[in-house]
Amino acid sequence: ATATLSYDAQQRGFVFDPYWVLAIDRKHMLQQTLQKVDKAAPGELRKQLKVVFKGEDGVDAGGVTKEFFQLLVAQLFDLSTGMW
């Protein structure tokens, strides 16, 4: 995984960001995921993924990401989406 080291002028220091955080709504999960992946820089996509469902409490220790991929794959292969 590729992490990012950037300077935060507000905090006056360097920030190490090893994660690409994907914050999405469950109702629009497929559409928002495709949009955010399309707009992400290649370096961001090499980072470890952390998923946040907007409006929900929960720390992604792996379970949220697993649920995200289960729901995403179900939507991708749903005949009504026309994705395949």
N, C-alpha and C positions, 0 to 999 in steps of 0.2 A: 504494500500500500504506500502511496505517496502522500506525505503530509505537507502542509503549507506553513511556512514561517513568514509572518508579515508584521509590519510595524503598525501599532495602534497609537495614533497621535493623541487620542483622548486619554488613554491610559499611560501614555509616554513609555511604551515598552513593546517588546516583541510578543506576538501571540502565536502559539503553536496550535494549529488546527488539524488534527489527524482524521477528522470525520467529514463526510459529506452528509449533511442533515437534509432529509427529505420530509418537509412538513406539508401534509395534504389532507383534504377532506375525504371522508369515506364515500360520500355521495358522488364525488367527481374523481374518484381515485385513478381510473385508467387515463382519463383526459389530462389531469394535472401531472401524472407521472410522465406521460409521453412528452408533455410540454417542457417539464423541468429537465428531463434527460436531454432533450433536443437543445436546450439553451445552456446546459452546463459545459464548462470548459473541460477539455480532456483530462487535465490534472485533477479536477474535482471527481471525475468518474473513477479515478484510480484509488481514491480514498476509501476507507471502511465506511459502509453505509449505516446511518442511524435514521430510523423512521419515527416520525411523530404524527399522530392523527390529531388534527386541529380540534380543539375543544375537549380533549380527553387527557386525563392525568395518566401518567405511566412513563416509566423509565425503560428505555429500550436496552435490555440486557440480553437481547436475542429473540425473545418471545414476540415482541411487536414486529420485528423484521420478518420473522417466520410467518406470522399471521398476514402481514402485508403481501408477501410473495404467494401465499396460498390464495388470497382473495384476487390478487392481480392475475395469476395464471387462470383462475376460473373465469374472470372477465375476458381475458385475451382469447380463450378458446370457446367462449359463448357464441353460438351461431348468430345471435342478434347483433353482435358488435361488428361483424363483417371483417374481422382482423385476419381470418384465415380462410 
